[in-house]
Protein backbone atom coordinates (compact mmCIF):
# COMPACT_ATOMS: atom_id res chain seq x y z
CA UNK A 1 0.00 0.00 0.00
CA UNK A 2 0.98 3.61 -0.52
CA UNK A 3 0.16 6.12 2.17
CA UNK A 4 0.64 9.86 1.79
CA UNK A 5 0.57 11.71 5.07
CA UNK A 6 1.20 15.14 6.43
CA UNK A 7 1.79 15.73 10.12
CA UNK A 8 2.51 18.99 11.93
CA UNK A 9 2.24 20.50 15.40
CA UNK A 10 -0.32 23.09 16.37
CA UNK A 11 -1.28 24.90 19.50
CA UNK A 12 2.26 25.56 20.67
CA UNK A 13 4.25 28.68 21.26
CA UNK A 14 6.68 30.03 18.70
CA UNK A 15 6.65 30.89 15.04
CA UNK A 16 4.36 29.53 12.38
CA UNK A 17 7.22 27.54 10.82
CA UNK A 18 7.04 23.82 11.41
CA UNK A 19 10.16 22.69 9.55
CA UNK A 20 11.92 21.35 12.67
CA UNK A 21 8.92 19.21 13.60
CA UNK A 22 8.50 17.97 10.04
CA UNK A 23 12.22 17.17 9.89
CA UNK A 24 11.84 15.02 13.00
CA UNK A 25 8.99 13.10 11.34
CA UNK A 26 10.81 12.67 8.02
CA UNK A 27 13.91 11.41 9.84
CA UNK A 28 11.82 8.60 11.31
CA UNK A 29 10.34 7.78 7.91
CA UNK A 30 13.75 7.63 6.25
CA UNK A 31 15.22 5.50 9.05
CA UNK A 32 12.39 2.97 8.59
CA UNK A 33 13.99 1.59 5.44
CA UNK A 34 10.63 1.62 3.64
CA UNK A 35 10.42 3.26 0.21
CA UNK A 36 9.45 6.90 0.72
CA UNK A 37 9.33 10.28 -0.94
CA UNK A 38 8.82 13.70 0.62
CA UNK A 39 7.65 16.82 -1.18
CA UNK A 40 6.55 20.22 0.10
CA UNK A 41 3.14 18.98 1.24
CA UNK A 42 3.23 15.23 1.96
CA UNK A 43 5.45 12.28 2.67
CA UNK A 44 4.52 9.08 0.84
CA UNK A 45 5.59 5.73 2.21
CA UNK A 46 5.12 2.21 0.80
CA UNK A 47 4.75 -0.99 2.79
CA UNK A 48 2.26 -3.20 4.56
CA UNK A 49 -0.49 -1.86 6.82
CA UNK A 50 1.49 -2.65 9.94
CA UNK A 51 4.78 -1.24 8.61
CA UNK A 52 3.32 1.98 7.28
CA UNK A 53 1.11 2.79 10.24
CA UNK A 54 3.86 1.99 12.72
CA UNK A 55 6.06 4.58 11.00
CA UNK A 56 3.25 7.14 10.85
CA UNK A 57 2.55 6.57 14.55
CA UNK A 58 6.21 7.11 15.48
CA UNK A 59 6.47 10.18 13.21
CA UNK A 60 3.36 11.64 14.84
CA UNK A 61 4.81 11.03 18.30
CA UNK A 62 7.98 12.86 17.26
CA UNK A 63 5.99 15.87 16.07
CA UNK A 64 4.02 15.97 19.33
CA UNK A 65 7.11 17.28 21.10
CA UNK A 66 6.75 20.55 19.14
CA UNK A 67 3.23 21.60 20.15
CA UNK A 68 0.28 20.94 22.38
CA UNK A 69 -1.65 19.32 19.51
CA UNK A 70 -0.82 17.41 16.35
CA UNK A 71 -2.66 17.57 13.03
CA UNK A 72 -2.44 14.52 10.78
CA UNK A 73 -3.81 13.97 7.27
CA UNK A 74 -3.64 10.50 5.70
CA UNK A 75 -4.49 9.29 2.18
CA UNK A 76 -4.01 5.63 1.24
CA UNK A 77 -3.87 3.67 -2.01
CA UNK A 78 -4.52 0.04 -1.13
CA UNK A 79 -3.81 -2.23 -4.09
CA UNK A 80 -3.17 -5.83 -3.06
CA UNK A 81 -0.62 -7.72 -5.11
CA UNK A 82 1.28 -4.65 -6.26
CA UNK A 83 4.62 -3.36 -5.08
CA UNK A 84 7.08 -0.67 -6.14
CA UNK A 85 4.15 1.62 -6.83
CA UNK A 86 5.89 4.61 -5.23
CA UNK A 87 7.92 4.84 -8.44
CA UNK A 88 5.75 2.76 -10.79
CA UNK A 89 2.77 5.10 -10.71
CA UNK A 90 4.96 8.09 -11.57
CA UNK A 91 6.79 6.19 -14.33
CA UNK A 92 3.47 5.19 -15.95
CA UNK A 93 2.19 8.77 -15.77
CA UNK A 94 5.41 10.14 -17.32
CA UNK A 95 5.14 7.56 -20.11
CA UNK A 96 1.55 8.59 -20.75
CA UNK A 97 2.62 12.24 -21.02
CA UNK A 98 5.38 11.31 -23.47
CA UNK A 99 2.97 9.18 -25.51
CA UNK A 100 0.40 11.98 -25.64
CA UNK A 101 3.02 14.52 -26.70
CA UNK A 102 4.26 12.17 -29.40
CA UNK A 103 0.71 11.62 -30.70
CA UNK A 104 0.19 15.38 -30.98
CA UNK A 105 3.48 16.03 -32.78
CA UNK A 106 3.00 16.16 -36.54
CA UNK A 107 5.14 13.81 -38.58
CA UNK A 108 8.04 15.47 -40.40
CA UNK A 109 7.32 16.35 -44.01
C-alpha positions in Angstrom: 0.0 0.0 0.0 1.0 3.6 -0.5 0.2 6.1 2.2 0.6 9.9 1.8 0.6 11.7 5.1 1.2 15.1 6.4 1.8 15.7 10.1 2.5 19.0 11.9 2.2 20.5 15.4 -0.3 23.1 16.4 -1.3 24.9 19.5 2.3 25.6 20.7 4.3 28.7 21.3 6.7 30.0 18.7 6.7 30.9 15.0 4.4 29.5 12.4 7.2 27.5 10.8 7.0 23.8 11.4 10.2 22.7 9.6 11.9 21.3 12.7 8.9 19.2 13.6 8.5 18.0 10.0 12.2 17.2 9.9 11.8 15.0 13.0 9.0 13.1 11.3 10.8 12.7 8.0 13.9 11.4 9.8 11.8 8.6 11.3 10.3 7.8 7.9 13.8 7.6 6.2 15.2 5.5 9.1 12.4 3.0 8.6 14.0 1.6 5.4 10.6 1.6 3.6 10.4 3.3 0.2 9.4 6.9 0.7 9.3 10.3 -0.9 8.8 13.7 0.6 7.6 16.8 -1.2 6.6 20.2 0.1 3.1 19.0 1.2 3.2 15.2 2.0 5.5 12.3 2.7 4.5 9.1 0.8 5.6 5.7 2.2 5.1 2.2 0.8 4.7 -1.0 2.8 2.3 -3.2 4.6 -0.5 -1.9 6.8 1.5 -2.6 9.9 4.8 -1.2 8.6 3.3 2.0 7.3 1.1 2.8 10.2 3.9 2.0 12.7 6.1 4.6 11.0 3.3 7.1 10.9 2.6 6.6 14.5 6.2 7.1 15.5 6.5 10.2 13.2 3.4 11.6 14.8 4.8 11.0 18.3 8.0 12.9 17.3 6.0 15.9 16.1 4.0 16.0 19.3 7.1 17.3 21.1 6.7 20.5 19.1 3.2 21.6 20.1 0.3 20.9 22.4 -1.7 19.3 19.5 -0.8 17.4 16.4 -2.7 17.6 13.0 -2.4 14.5 10.8 -3.8 14.0 7.3 -3.6 10.5 5.7 -4.5 9.3 2.2 -4.0 5.6 1.2 -3.9 3.7 -2.0 -4.5 0.0 -1.1 -3.8 -2.2 -4.1 -3.2 -5.8 -3.1 -0.6 -7.7 -5.1 1.3 -4.6 -6.3 4.6 -3.4 -5.1 7.1 -0.7 -6.1 4.2 1.6 -6.8 5.9 4.6 -5.2 7.9 4.8 -8.4 5.8 2.8 -10.8 2.8 5.1 -10.7 5.0 8.1 -11.6 6.8 6.2 -14.3 3.5 5.2 -15.9 2.2 8.8 -15.8 5.4 10.1 -17.3 5.1 7.6 -20.1 1.5 8.6 -20.8 2.6 12.2 -21.0 5.4 11.3 -23.5 3.0 9.2 -25.5 0.4 12.0 -25.6 3.0 14.5 -26.7 4.3 12.2 -29.4 0.7 11.6 -30.7 0.2 15.4 -31.0 3.5 16.0 -32.8 3.0 16.2 -36.5 5.1 13.8 -38.6 8.0 15.5 -40.4 7.3 16.4 -44.0 
